[in-house]
Amino acid sequence: MDKKDIPNDYYKMYEDRYQRVYDHGLEVWGKNVISSELDIFVEKANINKNMSGIDIGCGEGVNTIYLAKKGLKITGVDFSKTGLDTARKLAKKENVEIDFIQDDALVLSNFKDDSFDFGICSGCLHMLVTQSDRNKLLKQIKRVLKADGIFFLLNRGDGAKDEYPDVENIYEDREWIWVDKDGKRLDAIKLPHLPSWPRSWENHLKEIDHGGFEVVHKFNSINKSFSDSMCVILKPKI
Ligand SMILES: C[S@@+](CC[C@H](N)C(=O)[O-])C[C@H]1O[C@@H](n2cnc3c(N)ncnc32)[C@H](O)[C@@H]1O
């Protein structure tokens, strides 16, 4: 399959992935929060309780909940109904009120222009496997963010090189293996492949610039969710 030929319904396979994992009694992304990275964002961007935010591609909402527990107003968005159901349950357990809304991040049809003061997108842009889809997501972020808004992006990779994903046979299942903390194999199931696309810093910064953003701060990090990660705080270019 060519890079340009990703079908429109491709990202809907995330729903299938969540369902199959839960049906098997396992967890999808685990309960890992990118807490250190979010703390840097909140501090550097002066995020405060008067601001309202969005978490795009929030999945099971662990980062959304982390920010809500700091007293911040935040809405979570994901394509997967099943992932969002888990997010709602976790939020209830943690006693925080969050709207979790099902929507396509490439369209964000539920949201008006200039709706949010801040936003985050953790591990979602890197799941988009064509440049045109990545541009669409960045365009939506720009659209729903206020002109003086601020945004945090985290994507997998150390930025050393562009690792274009294997998009051949995207409808083929791949084995996912769960291991314990000592690396011992716990379980394995077949899941939709859904590869990610870690970019080089050079190309990531190019797509950010093309999306109409300027970089306020960037850094590399290592975390339990995505291992090597590239973090960028952005503001819309005037
Ligand atoms: C790697 S997970 C990251 C989840 C969470 N943000 C985190 O950091 O743990 C990627 C998430 O992006 C969501 N996603 C992928 N494509 C999407 C799209 N087009 N619209 C909305 N969500 C999407 C998936 O359903 C999945 O929950």
The ligand as an ORCA input file, in Angstrom:
! r2SCAN-3c Opt
* xyz 0 1
  C      -1.131      5.882     21.712
  S      -2.784      6.270     22.205
  C      -2.455      7.607     23.319
  C      -3.520      7.773     24.363
  C      -3.258      8.877     25.402
  N      -3.244     10.183     24.795
  C      -1.947      8.628     26.130
  O      -1.036      9.444     26.014
  O      -1.879      7.626     26.855
  C      -3.393      7.060     20.749
  C      -4.850      7.435     20.837
  O      -5.179      8.208     19.688
  C      -6.491      7.853     19.302
  N      -6.665      8.199     17.895
  C      -5.990      7.737     16.818
  N      -6.448      8.306     15.695
  C      -7.446      9.154     16.069
  C      -8.303     10.035     15.354
  N      -8.235     10.164     14.025
  N      -9.198     10.741     16.069
  C      -9.281     10.636     17.417
  N      -8.491      9.828     18.140
  C      -7.583      9.090     17.469
  C      -6.576      6.357     19.545
  O      -7.903      5.898     19.648
  C      -5.801      6.231     20.851
  O      -6.639      6.315     21.966
*
